[in-house]
Amino acid sequence: MSLNNTVPVMGYVSTIYDQTQTYVAASPGRAVLLAVVYSPIIAILLNALQQLIIPRNRSLPPVVFHWIPFIGSAISYGNDPLNFFFKCREKYGDVFTFILFGRKVTVALGAKGNNFVLGGKSTAFSAEDAYTHFTTPVFGKDVVYDVPNEVFMEQKKFVKVGLTMENFRSYVGMIEDEVDEFMKTDAAFLIYQMNDINEWGRFDATDVMAQITILTASRTLQGKEVRGNLDKSFSQLYNDLDGGFTPLNFMFPNLPLESYRRRDEAHKKMSQFYVDIIRKRKETGDVSYPDDEQDMISALRTQKYRDGRPIPDHEMAHIMIALLMAGQHTSSATGSWALLHLANSPEVQEALYKEQVENFATPDGKLRSMTYEEFRKLPVLDSVIRETLRIHPPIHSIMRKVRSDVPVPPTLAAPSKDGTYVVPKGHFVLASAAVSQVDPLIWSNPEVFDPTRWSDPEGVAAQAFNTYADEGGEKIDYGFGAVSKGTESPYQPFGAGRHRCIGEQFAYLQLGVVITTIIRRVELRLETDSVPEQNYHTMITMPKKPRNICFRRRNFD
């Protein structure tokens, strides 16, 4: 807004002042009532005036205009962050600051913005300072963001030990078995169970994927003790703990609400649940668990910190909770979006099914199981997963808290006559791969679900993926093994840099086997005319209701 915008505002303030003086003079006792009524209005007007009149510090990024103090741009950002970011970019450029419930959040958009935030040094940009108030009550003490960055990097290395190719090979059949059993027994697939190839049934994509994701994750990573308790008290504990994983908890970590109390109580019980499993295995020497050498608890029990100390039982328990909660949300969301897009794109769905038939059909008309090596060589499936993650990355905003003043590189924001922007200590910085992954300046028809864009080796998609994967390039070891930095790619569905998700390969495996197992057995169609809109009121971007998918049993089965 320019200074010219202040003229009608000043006239409005003058009118209010004259009328108020007359009202108070007629009845002085009304002053208290007037204070209650007019204080919020005056605060809003003063907040607007100071933004319009007071010259801003040119060394700081421009601040998005907002009417309501403290709340700032929270409503616009919370309802539709991508639309908010694109509109701000048109007005302020790739670097700007907005107010989010009293927090000053400096946004850096585009591939270079991703690199600035996610490639920044942990001494300057702190993930733990940004997230520990949110994650620690759910995951537990002494893990993830409740420890210094170097300790978290060690913990990531411990987890990576359990994510081996050997384990992945065994997981393929486990995941397929779980999906197959779910479709044979769950009420959502009753029509499938009736062996009628002409009748159509329907299911809620997100409800079904949430159940399948936790079943497959518990069967593989979590261990048979967890899998055996999914139909018992564990399920309720999970739901109560999940109730503490919301935007409200992120913004306000300590409210006197029942959901917060249930979250804390559920964490205590779930933590003890895992500790009991760990201690029982220690007591028996794993003799009673000969088939569990591939789960994560067994992997964690073999690890030690650099100083030689073993991982304490409560830390192992909390790492297991973190794996369960973080992996569950992201995989179930991505799986939901993939099924919805396939149901809305019969030609893509048919290509995916045809790929399965061509590679795995047997003489008796059945489709045999895949091996892990075969799974990794399915271009249609790979393209479907990549395209789903491009349009629907699970997390639209990644934040860091600024520990020391950081200059913005000239390549990201052109210097003004006063020099480069500086992001001050105490601000938050934010990167959004969700913006760069659908940026019309980068992608052709970015809102269209088109897996074939990944088939062009010279296209934007392939180049973005190669930058992200750093194919043939130099790897960086942040403390948990050499990985691609990938911070300057417009495509970053699993984050980048030192906090890149180490479960990326497992997520691809889980999603791929779940999707193909369903597509092998049923044909899908969308119940509505289009794929649902994105619900940004949840921590992980989920599809809005209705999100029903119609299905019909395939002939071969």
RODRENTI-28411 format. One record per atom (N, C-alpha, C): y, x, z. Coordinates in steps of 0.1 Angstrom, whole numbers, plus 2048, in hexadecimal, padded with zeros to 3 digits. Each point is the difference from the previous one (the first is absolute). Layout:
# RODRENTI-28411
YXZ...
//
This chain:
# RODRENTI-28411
7F480880080C7F880080D80980080A7FB7F980C80880080A7FA80A80B8078028097FC80A8067F37FD8007FC7F38067F37FC7F87F58077F48028037F77F58068057FD80E8088098068047FE80E80B7F58018077FD7F580C7F78017FC7F28057F67F97F97FC7F38057FA80180E7F980B8037FA80180D80B80180B80B8087FD80B80180A8077F38028027F87F58067F38017F87F68097F28017FE7F77F880880180480F80180D80380180480E80D7FB80680B8017F880D7FB8058007F28037FA7F87F77FF7F18037F87FD80C7F58078027F87FE80C80880380D80780B7FF80880480B80A7F68048087FB7F680A7F68037FB7F38067F47FB7FB7FA7F48057FB80280E7FA80C8027FA80380D80B80080B80C8067FD80A80180A8057F28048017F77F68057F28037F57F98087F48027FD7F57F98087FF80580E80180D80280080580E80C7FC80880C8007FA80C7FC8077FF7F18057FA7F87F87FE7F18047F77FF80B7F68098017F67FE80B7FA80E80380680880A7FC80D8027F18018047FA7F68067F28008047F78017F48057FD7F47F78017F47FE80E7FB80780A8077FF80E7FB7F28058007F87FC80A7F28058017F87FB7F58027F37FD7F87FA7F58048067F380D8037FE8048067F47FB80E7FE7FF80780B7FA80E7FF7F18007FC7F97F68057F27FE7FC7FF7FD7F18097F77FC7FF7FB7F280580A7F680B8078038068087F67FC80F8017FA80480B7FD80F8017F78047F57F57F97FC7F88057F58078007F38097F67FE8088007F480980C7FF80780280B80980C8017F980D7FE7F48018067F880C7FE7FC8037F27FD7F57F97FC8017F280C8047F780B7FA80380C8037F880580E80280080480D80480E8037F680A7FA7F37FD8007F68097F98038017F18047F57FA8038007F280D8087FD80A7FD80980D8077FE7FF80F8017F880580A80080E8027F98077F47F67F97F97FA8057F58098017F48097F67FF8097FE7F480C80980180580280D80D8068027FF80F8037F880380A7FF80E8047FA8097F680680A7FC7FA8097F57F38068057F68007F87F48068047FF80F7FF7F88068077FE80E8007F88047F38078067F77FA8037F27F58098017FD80780B7F58098017F37F88038027F38037F47F88047FD7F77F47F37FC7FE7FD7F77F68077F28028037F97F68077F38017F77F68088077F88087F97F68088007F37FA7F57F97FF7FF7F37FA8087F68088097F97F98087F68077F77F58078047FD80C7F87F680780A7F88097FD7F38028097F88087FD80180F7F37FF8037FC7FF80E7FE80D80780780480A7FE80D8077F28008067FB80C8027F38038057F57FB7F77FF7F47FC7F67FB7F78018067F280D8027FC8028077F37FA7F97F47F88087F97FA7FB7F37F17FC8037FD7FE80C7F27FE8047FA7F37F98087F67FE7FA7F47FA7FD8027F180A8067F97FE8027F27F480A7FE80080B8087F580A7FF7F37F98037FF7F980B7F47FA8057FA7F67F68087F87FA7FB7F57F77FB8067F380780A7FA7FC8057F380580E7FF7FA80A80580580E8018028057F27F77FD7F68028067F380C7FB7F98037F380180C7FA7FA80C8068077FF80180D80B80680880380F7FB7F68087FE80280E7FC8068017F27FA7F87F78058007F280F7FC7FF8047F680880E7FB80080980B8067FB80680A80880B80780180C7F67F68037F980180B7F780A7FE7F58017F37FB80A7FD7F680E8038058027FD80D80E80180680380E8067F680680680380C8087F980D7FA7F67FE7F77F980C7FB7F28018087FA80B7FE7F280280580080380F80C80480680180380E80A7F78077FC7F980A8097F78077FA7FE80E8097FA8097FB7FE80E8027F18037F67FA8068027F28057FC7FF80E8067F58077FE7FE80E7F47F78027F68048087F47F88037FF7FF80F8047F58068007FD80E80580D80880C8047FC80680B8077FC80E7FB7F68017F97FC80D7FA8078027F380480D7FE8078047F47F58067F77FC7F97F57F58047F78068057F37FE80D7FD8058057F37F48007F68027F97F57F67FE7F680280A7F57F58067FC8008097F47F67FB7F68047FB7F57F87FA7F67FC8097F57F57FC7F87FC8077F57F680B8047FB8077F67F780B80280680B80980D8037FD80780B8078027FB80E8037F38028017FB80E7F38018087F57FD7F97F38018067FE80F8058048097F77FE80E80380980480C80C7FB80080A80480B7FA7FC80E7FB7F38007FB7FB80D7F38058047F67FF7F77F28038037FD80F7FF8088077F87FF80E7FF80880880A8087F98098088078097F880680B80680A8077FA80780B7FE7F780C7F58018077FE7F880C80A80380B80680C7FF80A80380A80D7F97FE8027FB7F480C7F87FD7FD7F17FF7F57FC7FA7FD7F27FE7F37FE8088017F880A7F47FE8097FA7F27FE7F38007FD7F97F37FF7FC7FB80E7FD8098097FC7FC80E80C7F980780C8057FE80C7FA8068037F27FA7FC7FE7F48027F37F97F67F68047F38048037F67F68007F880080E8028098097F780080B8027F480980C7FA8018027F48087F87F57FB7FC8007F37F97F57F97F18038007FC80C7FD7F18037FE7F980380D80780680A7F980480C7FA7F58088077F58027FA7F48077F47FB7F97FF8027F37F47FB7F97F580A7FF80380C7FB7F680B7FE7FC80680E80A8028087FE80780D80780D8027FF80580C80780D8037F980C7FA80880A7FE7FB80E7FD7FA8017F28037F67F77FB8017F280C7FC7F77FE8047F38097FC7F580F8048048097F680180E80280380380280E7F680080980380280E7FE80E8047FE8097F67FF80E8038098087F680380D8038088087F77F98017F28088027F67FB7FF7F27F580A7FE80080C8067F680A7FE7F27FB8058017F880B7F47FB8067FA7F57F78097F77FB7FC7F67F77F98067F480580B7FB7FA8067F47F28058037FE80580C7F28038047F77F48018057F58057F87F48017FD7FB7F28098017F77FD7FC7F27F48097FA80180C8047F58097FB7F37FC8067FF7FC80D7F47FB8067FA7F47F88097F77FD7FC7F47F97FB8047F28068097F97FC8047F37F28058007FC80680B7F28058007F67F57FE8037F48047F77F57FE8017F97F380A8047F78027FA7F37FB80A7F57F38028017F98097F77FA7F97F47FE8087F57F97FA7F47F27FB8047FA8088087F27FC8058007F280680A7FE8098017F38078047F57F58098037F78047F67F67F47FC7F87F78097FD7F47FD7F87F87F58077FF80180D7F87F78088077F380280E8008008087F48027FF7F67F57FE8057F38007F77F57F67F48027F48038047F67F68028037F780C80580780A8037F880D80B7F57FD80A8047F880B7F77FD7FB7F57F77F88037F67FA7F67F87F77F68077F880580A7F87F88088087F680880B8058068087F78098077F57F88058037F48067F67F77F67F67FC7F48057FC7F67F77FB7FB7F680B7FF80680C7FB7F780B80B7F680480D8047FF80B7F78038007F47F67FE8037F38007F67F67F47F78027F68058057F37F88028017F780C8098038097FF7F980D80D7F980480C8057FB80C7FA8058037F37F98077F78088037F27FB8098007F480880B7FF80A8017F57F98007F37F38058007F98017F37F47F78008027F48057F57F68017FB7FC7F280A7FE7F67FC7FD7F37F880B7F980380C8037F880C7FB7F27FF8057FF7FD80D7F37FF8067F77F57FB8067F67F97F87F57FB7FA8037F280380C7FB7FA8047F38047F87F480B7F98018057F77F680B8087F77FC8037F48098087F780B7F77FA8007F380280A7F77FA80B7FB80A7FC80180D80A7FB80A80980B80480D7FC80380A80A8048037FE80F80180B80780480080E80D80780180580180C80D80880280080680E80880B80180280780D80E80580180480280C80D8078027FF80F7FF8078067F67FE80E7FD80280980C80A7FE80880380880B7F67FE80C7FD7F48037F67FD80A7F38077FD7FB7FF7F47F38067FC80180F80080B8057FB80080F7FF80280680E8077F980980180580E7F38018077F77F67FE7F38008067F780B7F98008017F37F880A7F980480E80380D80280180580E8037FC80480E8007F880A7FC80480D7F18028017F97F87F87F18018007FC80D7FA8068047F47FC80C7F980580C80880C80080680580B8077F880380C7FB7F58077F880280C7F28057FD7FB7FC7F57F38047FC80080F7FC80B8057FB80080E7FB80780980A80D7FF80280880A8087FE7FD80F8007F38048007FD80E7F38028087F57FD7F97F38028077FA7F28037F38018027F87F38028037F980D80580780A8037F980C80C7F67FE80A8057F880B7F77FD7FC7F57F77F88047F67FB7F57F67F87F68087F880480A7F87F68078087F780980C8038038097F880980A7F87F88008007F380B7F97F98007F18027F47FA8037FF7F28028027FC80F80380A8088017FD80F80E80380480280580D80D80180680980A7F87FA8097F980880A7F880A7FA7F77FB7F57F98097F97F680C7FB8077FF7FA80C80C7FB80780980B8047FA80B80580880C8038088057F47FA8007F58078057F480B7F67FC7FE7F380180B7F77FD80C8018097FD80280D80B80280A80780D7FE7F980A7FC80780D7FE8087FF7F37FA7F97F68077FF7F380D7F88028017F780A80C7F980380B8088057FE80D80380A80980480480A7F57FC7FC7F38028097F58097F87F680C7FC8058097F77F880E8077FF8087FB7F780E8057FF8077FE80D7FD7F58078077FD80D7FD80B80A7F48058007FC80B80980680D7FC8028027F380780C7FB80F8008058067F57FE80F8008038027FF80F7F77F98088027FE80E7F38028077FE80C8057F38048057FC7FB80D8097FB8087FD7FC80E8067F28037FC7F67FA8047F28037F77FA80A8057F78097F77F98097F97F47FA7F88027F67F97F67F97F18008027FA7F57FE7F17FF8037F98097F68048017F37F98087F680180F80480A80480780180E8047F680280C7FF7F78097F780180B7F18017FA7FD7F77F77F38007FA7FD80D7F880A8057FA7FE80D7F97FC80B80980880180B7FD80A80A7F27FF8077FD7F38037F37FE8067F48037F68027FC7F47F68037F57FE80F7FE80C8078007FE80F7FE7F880680C8027FC80C7F880680B7F27FD7FE7FC7F47FD7F27FC7FE7FA8077F48078007F57FA8077F47FF80F8028098068077FF80E8037F48038087FE7F780A7F48028097F37FE7F88007F67F67F57FE7F87FC80C7F88098077FA7FD80C7F97FC80C80A80780180B7FC80A80A7F17FE8047FC7F48027F37FD8057F68057F58037FD7F37F78047F57FF81080080B80680180080F8007F880680B8027FB80C7F980580C7F17FD7FF7FD7F47FB7F17FD7FF7FA80A7F68068037F57FB8097F67FE80E80780A8048087FF80D8067F480080A7FE7F58077F580080A7F28007F97FF7FA7F47F37FF7FA7FE80C7F680B8087FE7FF80B7F67FE7FB7F28057F47FD8007F97F37F17FD7FC7F78028097F27FD7FC7FE7F17FC8077F88077FF7F17FD8087FC7F480780A7FA8097FC7F47FD80A7F47F48007FC7FD80A7F58077FD7F38047F37FE8067FD7F380F80080080680580B80F80080280680D7FD7F98097FA80680D7FD80C7FF7F68007F57F980B7FF7F680C7F88058007FC80C80C7F880580A80A80680C7FB80380B8088047FF80580E7FA7F88097FE80580E7F880D8007F58007F87F880C7FF80880C7FB8087FE7F680980B7FB80980580A8077F780880A80380A7FA80880B7F37FD8047FA80780B7FD80E7FD8008047F47FD80E7FC80D80980080C7FA80280C8077FD80780580D80880B7FE80780580C80E8047FB80A7FF80980E8047FD8008107FE80B8057FB80180E7FD7FF80880D8047FA80B7FF80780D7F28008067F77FA7F97F28008047FB7F48088097F78047FC7F48087FB7F67F77F57F98047FB7F47F98097F48007FE7F77F78087F48007FC7F780C8097FD8097FD7F780B7FB7F27FC7F87FA8087FA7F37FC80B7F67FC80A7FF80880A7F67FE8088037F380180C7FC8078037F37F77FC7F47F38038027F67FB7F58017F17FF8007F980B8017F280080D7FB7F980B80780380D7FB7FA8018047F17F980B7FC8008037F27F87F57F87F57FC8077F87F67F98077F27FF8087FD80A8097F480080A8017F480680C7FF80A8027F67FA7FF7F27F48057FE7F97FF7F37FD7F17FD7FC7F980A7FC7F27FE80C7F87FC80B80180880C7F87FE8078037F380380D7FE8088047F47F87FD7F37F38048007F87FE7F47FE7F17FD7FE7F880A7FD7F27FE80B7F97F980C80280580C7F97FA8028047F180080D7FE8048057F27F57FC7F67F38028047F67FD7F67FE7F27FD8017F780B7FF7F27FE80B7FB7F780C80580280C7FC7F87FE8037F17FC80D7FE7FE8057F27F57F87FA7F57FE8077F57F87FA8037F27FD8097FA8088047F27FD8088007F380A8097FF8088007F47F88037F47F68098017F78037F47F97F47FB7FA7F980A7F87F47FC8097F57FA80C7FE80680A7F67FA8048047F280380D7FE8048037F27F47FF7F67F48048057F47FE7F77FE7F27FD8027F780A7FE7F27FE80A7FA7F680C8067FF80B7FC7F87FF8077F27F780A7FE8008077F47F18017FB7FB7F57FA7F27FF7FB7FC80C7F88098047F77FD80B7F77FD80D80880880380A7FE80C8087F37FE8087FE7F58067F47FD8077F38027F78017FB7F47F58017F77FD80F7FD80B8087FE7FE80E7FD7F980780C8047FC80C7FA80680C7F27FD8017FC7F37FD7F27FC8017F88067F58068017F47F98077F57FD80E8038098078077FE80E8037F480180A7FE7F78097F58008097F37FE7F88007F67F77F47FD7F87FC80C7F780A8067FA7FD80B7F77FA80C80780480280D7FC80C8077F47FE8097FE7F38057F67FE80A7F67F57FE8007FB7F47F67F57FD7F28067FF7F67F98057F28047FF7F97F77F67F48047FC7F87F77F67FE7F28057FF7FE80D7FD7F280580D7F880180B8057FB80C7F880080880180D7FC80880980880280D80980C7FE80980280A80980B8017FC80980C7FC80C7FD7FC80980B80C8058077FD80680C80B80680880680C7F980C80380380780C7FB7FD80C80A80080C7FA80180C80980F80380180380880A80E8048028068077F47F88097FA8048077F48037F77F57F87F67FE8027F67F580C7F78038027FD80D80C7F880480D8077FC80080D80180D8087FD8028017F17F77FB7F78028017F28017F37F98077F68078027F37FA80F7FE7FD8048027F480F8007FD8067F28027F97F57FD8067F38018037FD80F7F68038088017FD80F80B80980680080D7FC80B80980580E7FA7FC8017FC7F480D7FB7FB8047F38087F77F78038027F480780680380E7F980A80780480480D80E8068008028097F780D8077FF80C7F67FD7FD7F77F780B7F67FC8027F780C7F67FC8078027F780C80980880A7FD80C80280780880A80F8037FB8018017F380E8027FB8097F48037FB7F47FD8087F48028017FC80F7F58038077FF7FB80E7FC80C80980980A8027FD80A80A8007F980D7F68038097FF7F980D80D80080880780C80080C80280880C8027F780A7F780180C8017F780A80A80580080480D80A8098067FA80A80980380C7FE7FC80B80980C80680780080180D80C8058077FD80D80880B80780280080C80880C80080880080580D80C80180780680E7FF80D8017FE80780D7FD80280780D7FB80C80180180980C80C8097FF8058037F480C8097FF8077FC7F380D8027FF8077FD7F47FA8067F47FE7F87F57F98047F48097FD7F480380A7F88087FD7F47F77FA7F58067F77F87F97FA7F58018087F47F58047F98008097F58097FA7F58078087F98097FC7F57F87F97F57F38037FE7F87FA7F67FD7F18038017FD80D7FE7F280480C7F880080B80580580D7F980180B80A7FC8077FE7F580A8097FB80B80280A80380D80380B80280A80D7FA7FC8077FB80A80D7FA7FE80A80C80280D7FD7FF80A80A80280080680E7FA7F980A7FE80480D7F38088037F98027F57F38078027F47F78007F48058037F47F98008007F780D7F87F57FE7FE7F780C7F780880A8037FC80D7F880580B7FA7F48077F38008037FA7F680880080580F8077F980880280580E7F47FF8097FF80880A7F67FF80A8017F38067F47F98038007F38067FE7F57F68038027F37FD7F77F67F17FF7FE7FC7F67F87F37FF7FA8018027F17F68077FA8008007F17F47F87FC8027FB7F47F57F67FB7FE8047F17F38017FD7FC8017F27F77F47FC8017FB7F37F97F47FC7F98037F37F38038017F88027F37FF7F27FA8017F58077FF7F37FA80B7FE7F680C80680280B7FF7F77FD8097F37FC80D8037FE8097F47F47FC7F87F77F88067F47FC7F88027F47F880B7F98018037F57F880E8017FA80580C7FF80E8037FC8007FF7F08087F67FB8017FE7F280680C7F880680980880580D7FA7F580A7FD7F47FD8067F58097FE7F47FA7F97FD7F38047F47F97FA8047F67F67F77FE7F68027F57F77FA7F48058077F58007FC7F38057F980280E80880580A7FB80480D7F97F58088057F37FE7FA7F58087F37FB7FA7FC8057F47F47FB7FA7F48088047F67F88047F38078047F98047F380080D7FD7FA8057F47F980D8027F37FF8047F880C8027FF80A7F48027FB7F47FF8087F580B80B7FF80A7FE80880B80B8007FB80D8057F58008087FA80C8057F78077F67FD7FA7F57F78067F68078097F680D8008008088097F780280D8077FA80B7FB80180D80780E8067FF8087FA7F780E8057FF80A7F78067FC7F58058097F580580680380D8097F880480780280D7F67FF80C7F77F77FF7F67FE80B7F880D8027FB8057F67F780C80180980C80580C8017FB80880B8058047FE80F8037F48048037FD80E7F48038097F47FC7FB7F48038087FD80F8018018077F57FE80E80080980880980D7FB8018098068097FC7FD80F7FB7F48027FC7FC80D7F48088047F68017F77F480780380180F7FF80B8047F980380E7FE7F38077F97FC7F97F67F48057F980280F7FB7F780880480180E7FC80B8088068087FA80980B8068067FD80680E80B8058067FE80780D7FE7F580B7F78028097FE7F880B80780580D8027F880980780480C7F77FB80C7FF80980A7F87FD80C80A7FE80C8017F38048097FD80B7F980180D7F38048007F880180C7F37F88007FE7F97F57F47F87FF7F98027F380280C7FA7FA8037F380A7FF7F57FD8077F58098007F58007F37F880D7FB7FE8027F37F980B8027F78017F77F680C7FF7F780C7FC80880B8077FE80D7FB8068047F37FB8017FF7F38027F37F980C7F880480A80780680C7F880680A7FC7F68008067F480A7FD7F67FA7F87F57F67F88027FA7F77F78067F28028027F87F68047F28027F47F78047F48068007F47F98037FA80680D8017F980B7FC80580D7F97F58097F57FA7FB7FB7F58087FA80480D7FD80C8037FA80580C80A80980880D7FF7FD80980A8067FF80D7FA80780A80580080D7FB80480A80A7FD80D7FD80480B8097F680180C80580480B7F880280C7FA7F48068067F47FD7FB7F38057F97F87F57FC8077F67F87F97F67F37FB8067FC7F47FC7F47FA8067F48087FD7F880480A7F48087FD7F57F77FD8017F38027F67F67FC8017FB7F28078077F88037FB7F27F37FF7F87F780A8017F48007F87F67F58058007FF80D7F77F58068057F27FC80E7FF8008057F37FC7FD7FC7F280180A7F77FC7FE7F27F17FC7FF7F88078077F27FC8007FD7F28058067FD80C7FE7F38068057F57F780C8027FB8067F57F77F77FF7F37FD80B7FA7F98007F37F27F98027F880380A7F37FB8018017F180480A7FC8088027F28048037F87F480A8057F88047F87F47F57FF7F67F980A7FD7F68007F67F47F78047FD80180D7F57F78058037F27FF80C7FC8038047F27FE8017FC7F18058097F88017FC7F17F38007FA7F68078057F38007FA7F97F28038047FA80B7F97F38048087F37FC80D8017FF8077F47FD80B8027F68047F67F980B8007F780C7FA80880C8057FF80B7FC80880B7F97F78077F780680C7FA7F980A7FC80B80C8027FD80B7FD80A8027F18018017FB80C8027F180280E7FB7FC80A80980280D7FC7FC8048077F280C7FD7FC8058057F380380F80080280680B80580E8017FB80680D80080E8007FD80780C80A7FD80A7FC7FF80D80A7FC80B80B80B80180B7FC80680B8098037FC80980B80780B8027FD80980B8077FB80D7F880180B8057FC80D80580D80780D80180180680C8078027FF80F7FB7F58058027FD80F7F58068087F78077F97F580780780180F7FE7FA80880980280E7FF7FA8067F37F47FA7FC7FA8037F38037F57F78048037F48057F67F67F47F87FB7FF7F38057F57F77FD8057F57F67F67FA7F98047F47F78037F480980A7F97FB8037F38077F67F57FD7FF7F78087F77F47FE8077F77F67F97F87F87F18007FE7FC80C7F87F48058047FB80C7F97F17FE7FD7FC7F47FC7F27FC7FE7FC8057F27F38048007FA8057F37F47F77FE7FE7FA7F47F57F87FC7F580A7FB7F37FD8027F68097FC7F47F77FB7F88077F77F47F97FA7F580B7FF7F47FD8047F580A8007FE8047F17FD80D7FF7FD8057F27F17FD7FD7FD8007F37F37FD7FB7F580980580380D8007F680A8027FA7FF80E8087FB8097FB80080E7F97F3804
//
